[in-house]
Amino acid sequence: MDAPIQPDTSAGKRQRSGAIRRFFPLIDSLQAYDRSAFLTDLNAGLLVGVILIPQGMAYAELAGVPAIYGLYTALFPVLIYAFLGSSRHLSIGPVAISSLLLFAGVSQLATPGSAEYVGLVITCGFLVGALQFLLGVTRLGFLASFLSYPVITGFTSAAAVIIILSQVKSIFGLAISSTAGFREASQYFFEHLADINLVTLALSLGSLLLLLGLGKWFPKVPGALLVVIGSIALCYGAQLDTLGVAIIGTIPSGIPAFSLPQLGLQSVRELGPTLVTLTLMGVVECISIGRSIADQQRTYEIDANQELIAIGMSKMVGGFFAAIPSSGSFSRSAINATAGARSQLSTLVAALLVLLTLLFLTPLFYYLPKAILATIIILSVFKLIAVQEAYKLWQSHRSDFWMLLITFGSTLLLGIVTGVFLGVILSLAMVLYRISTPHVAVLGRVPGKTYYRNIERFDSVIEVADHLIVRFDQQLYFGNADFFKDRIRHLIKQHKAPLHAVFLDAQGINAIDSSGMRSLLDLNRDLTERGIHFYICNPIGPIRDRIKIHNEKYPNEALTLSMFLHDAVMQEINGG
């Protein structure tokens, strides 16, 4: 008796394996992994970790919460992203822009540093993660594209200026309120010049010069860590805190306990604008940073939707362990890539270094001056002020320059959240304007050839006096249908000689809706009544199919199609 035929399960196994590898990109990055790759990842992870620790504490202070929450954010979110993220170099953790957005939004609801404020911040991180995870699962990562580059540049430049100004109090040792606006802070500063703590100012300037010097002449040296260690030793040895230098103070040791975020309906409603802003900026930051580094490496690709799942899950898990909203850091990611990281294991190494710090080293940070953290913040965000980029846009793309400038000014004058939303509106408005007023070219034939070119770009092309050949470079839909008709009619009116035929080169029309079809029919009817032939030439497949279906159902108002522009023109020239 023949043996029963066994079902082939290899295909199912491959599918399951592929699904697991897509959800855990770390598996792919460990293919052909060897000892040298591990040593490279170890070195890169240690470099990122020694920068992540002081930056984490500094950005937590910027967000209005105690420094320890920056270390919490540098642990669990980083661990989760290492397994789920598709980027092998993106460094997740506290970042300046997210911290500023967080402070701007939550400080309107509670006093910075209070238990209520900290609870809202953690809740905000969890909810932002849930939104980003939902975007990834529903494959809506493309929404990040609706924030244009000039808008992002204008916003980040303004945010960098705001961050720098917010650190003035720590640099000069002044008691400026954290919630004071630019005008109030400036007024307080000039009214209390006599209260500047000279020891704090000297410490700030000294650390700033040291960091600049190390960055210029010894770029591979972890300058931030050295400055932190040196300032702690100096503050402890000279008892600078007794001279008015503000210090971090007691930092709890150990891993934070598991706790549920405050998910009350009232909290969600109050945090609404901040949630939307942080979600958008987090998506843009992580995907843009990840893609830029992946393009440089050319050894792997970024999956935008998987990135959203990864950063969303990292925030959600972090929300159970007292983490504030995290995001991608360009500076740390660049260091990770430059150090030669081969996989996400370098990120795990950085997280393990943070874990060791939480377990054993937090008491050493007691005498860390807050002015040092302010200096680290200022140097980190100063490069975000894109003066050179603004100049380039002024030279090459004036409309993009004005978008950048408007976003920059509105963020400075009207606030962080208002600046982001105005930037989104500007981006969408520019998209709508450009697809509603597309490029229209009048064509002429290249001598001795069968193809046609824009008469404004090529002087040698030949125009037939009683023919108008037009190319429309956009989809034809309800947003530009009227523009299309008006533009064609204007060109007909401008034509010097009486027209015998109008040819529409449709190769640039990649889609058409009912409004677009109606505009073609209206134009065809108008031209027919005037005794002018109308040809639609070079249509791509979907457009050709739509017109053929229309012609079959409505033969009385059929449109004339021609597969080749040159054939239609020659037919008219030769009299049909």
Steps between C-alpha positions, in 0.01 A plus 500: 500500500635837403596736780253785554598826340624741764403867465787728406549722802822666377315795346309562823822481702667750267205736535508475880876548499469804275232651724717449810801656327294800389372556854845442655750662256781424747496141369593613148777729623663206683540294183869417449573665836849430637737597779634809321145626443423453869811692604403784265147506643641493852722801432220695328254418777738620771560826313126562461435399861747744654332780303147375565539514879578873539269593211219297652526684830531837325195447280294379795576831673399678179169312504434622855548166680783380730816380326444134597208477256744561217687184600176305522421616144846389387436144620173323416409689179854440373480127576165461322614694192814286469283194430225662292667789314602461136786752533831356616631839610209710630554601863174524693467692825434849636552776241488877522210575262266244657590623849424858402168405338412299809579785736310753287186286504490341845617809691165656407326229703721450807799648680831366356667258736184422698364146536200593284729639231721189496193278477366694203839485326518121536138466383580720203789272402281190516222658291741634238642148473150356458425745218827426322448126540151535352642696204751222439248214525262678261794577267454876513868587519466708184325770708843616614554632147243775558750695707727656239873539545493884516228485768697247707815709462322820601340336802817328624700823458248695706480221757881505531491876568228451764697218664817708514312793653337269755845399628611858573379471858726200566800651321482823704363350820179705495163396639296560184167316504484197272165613365611858423467605136774668299394852596461420871831310511683785324354757736598293805852449364572871455338594831715246690841542339643564845376157613704304242700228673854556370618155612219334302574721198872418513421127526264525204744689279788273594305185419377656175856579386618154601220328309568713191871426518454127542246491218741679264835338580398168661161411344517135606537588868166494693523865599160515671590212731842648585344839578237335719762302696732800533225738613376250761852465639551879501163571661559236768858601573441876508149475649366723225144434610568716806584785261160490335570249221181297443557123500292198404483361852378156595421267211316175583677172427354190340251413230162674517211287618226394260203737513202584282485841329215733596259434215198701615278650230561849637878459470471377143278794404729756660811351340342486152698775321826390660437138401443590135808724491732245662365219282565691178845623600602158632403335173686759293812490721539123517419419138703785351805428717477126437466543125783750469744269679376191314555683169857572604565140610333333196492164678137493614168680452261673736142374526299810598204305639725266699676808638165635620422167667843499665500857632136465603559178692814644662301794638212283613728263692695798630174646634475207741849578636487879553651595164427837340437522121806386307604560141793461265818702555691603188826568685505167687387311190778661297756402765366144497538482121842667494625253763413221257204337674395187310168421668249608762717326761690828535174651627468215752852572625408867556189395693703260716739783586201709611378203707836475679482874569151467649603207719836622630605849387215746564640614840806632313285759321393676822745790448440537126440875433182579308702753301693211344179339379392837358830530314460149353148588384610826337783337306276213392225721356709789364569308177124477440486874416512462123628840385693353205198295389281811508753681280500209250121508478507877448735445207315208339142461631348827618159349581665238724707775665183692592346181640810453716495862616127504580529178701808633680333830589167350604672246726701772672215751534190281536636193674622148430166326441367786286819494293466127429135521398562805284785307336269207424242739351769670290627163373151386399420839345817487290419144385148606401627812324759311297267224383222752435719723283725252316746570224351540152735511199442594136691258275666518162657227282876446507626539139545167327359307798165355602497638854401835646650735759408812700529806274620711795799272558599414142543778242533269199165317530243545223147627565216455251314829472146359523578229756533521880679213678479506882643272768338480847739372770273383782203281579173653378259514794244724669769723653648611167225427245395867476863609484552256213207638297588862570864448409420329167244770412755769585759341270243474220412867546869598491570301183579738214345306208155337480519146634411184310584248775601475867709202617523403867817302574360287785810300590543709817141436619527199731144506639163651419177526700145592397571874529807460280297304244235771504763765428614302192142470379432872554815594312419256219148642464625861495763424237261299285250787498779724372603252229827404672605134527606372842736203541611324820839346420752269673262395782630243747302177545263596785411833335446332165271242663291768673448693178418185300236398756348849479501495118324161494225612738458852364586494125328836442768678705795275420855631541759446225794287614834461325767262623778716355514878495708513182250287307211728596693814407612359166146390423373855554784660305440264208130578501364189673 
